[in-house]
Amino acid sequence: MFETGKEYSREEIHRVTGGCKQAFLPVKGGKVVAARLRQDLNPHAPEVIVCDGSAAARAAGRTLARQTDPIPVFIRTATDRFRYVGEYVTDESLTAPMEYARYVQNTSFTLAQISRVIKMKRR
């Protein structure tokens, strides 16, 4: 499927996983199928995923929080380039600002803009 350390385009990832090409947590068939993360928004990635308050991010975050299936995780390296870092599963979902404040530091988000922070672990 994907090779650890290799870079892929958004289109290449989409061809394998499906879901929305633009979403950072694309959903297909009611499940999150991948994570395409930017380090400026997710400085603790891939172990921590910060979900903003947009409707799509809230919905995908709720889905991923309940999901037990592993997902392939990619870190953005350049425009339309994502490095595959492995398969991860949800470990914990944080929804209270006091719980996730430290993970929002050094992002471009404020605490008020965050709906959930998901802690992940390598499969």
C-alpha positions, 0 to 999 in steps of 0.5 A: 500500500504505502511505503514508510518515508516515501512521499505521495501526492494528494491524488495518489493518497486519494486513489488508495484511500478514497474520501474527500481530496481536500479534507485533512481527515477524509471520510469514506463509508462512515470512517476516517480513511487517512490523515494528511497533516500540516506540522504548522497546524499539528506540531505534535503530529503524528501522535496528536491531531488538532481538529478545528471547529469547522463543521467538517473537522468536528464531524471527522474528529468525532468519527476518528475518536470512536474509530478503532481501525488504523489509518495511514498518516501523512505529514505535509512536506511541500505543496501537494507532497505528503510523507507517509509515517505509518499506520496509527489508531486513536488512543485518546480523544480530548474535548476540554480546553484544559486537557488539550491546551498544551497541544494547541500551543505553537499552532495558528489556532486559538483554544476557542477555535479547537473542537477536539484533540486526538491522541494517536498511537502507532499500530 
